[in-house]
């Protein structure tokens, strides 16, 4: 599973950069970094599956069984100049009941 890092953007944050912000209801995402030459579908399924045993968070699905927001990719600066790396973001939400 690896390290867990929780980051929060303050409600009064104002973006002054050249990049666009996208606000999502709920606004919680699980993120995994991966190289584009890896099997993205398998890594997405693995990330989703990892939440089956998470006591505090679950994947955020609609009533129709689809992700509340589409999975997103964010291009990152790769430490390996021969491989492109991205962050894959998947919507999550707090579990209403905590399993024992």
GICORTA-V195957 format. One line per field, one symbol per residue. ss: DSSP state (H for helix, E for strand, - for the rest). burial: b if it has 24 or more other ideal C-beta (glycine too) atoms within 12 Angstrom, else e. A space follows every 10 residues. Layout:
ss=???
burial=???
This chain:
ss=---------- ---------- --------EE EEEEE----H HHHHHHHHHH HHH---EEE- E-----E--- -EEEEE---- ----EEEEEE EEEE------
burial=eeeeeeeeee eeeeeeeeee eeeeeeebbb bbbbeeeeee eebbeebbee beeeeebbbb eeeeeebebe beeeeeeeee eeeeebbbbb bbbeeeeeee
